[in-house]
């Protein structure tokens, strides 16, 4: 897992959005979230995209689920990287995919869509996103504003906890 979050330029964010939009068109997904490995929301599409607090909370939960699976594997002495995690429900499923240990794509879809379709198109989106991540990392290495990004990262933890608390309170009141 990356120690520092990846910072994307405005043009890279447009590329990310185009990549996620294509994933949505190809899969018919109801929700798509893109977060970094710490759960910092980068992009949300679908109903959650209209509710930022909820989308942020779900992004944190997605990253936490991925981290929990990795930790369970350590307890069982499984020495492999988990690239994908699937949760299958009665009417909907959730598929999460790791993008180069920097991002997690989470796709929510109903049972009219086959998991293989979601997996194939999510892998295609992951390749697109990996290219963007690689370019962003190169830019970050040469960017003189990196100390500002580190300062923002230090402020992110308390803001994230506030967002999670707000999400849990909001979901608990419904």
Secondary structure, 3 states (H helix, E strand, C coil): CCCCCCCCCHHHHHHHHHHHHHHHHHHCCCEEEEEECCCCEEEEEEHHHHCHHHHHHHHHHHHHHHHHHHHHHHHCCCCCCCCEEEEECCCEEEEEEEECCCEEEEEEEECCCCHHHHHHHHHHHHHHHHHHHHHHHHHHHHCCCHHHHHHHHHHHHHHHHHHHHHHHHHHHCC
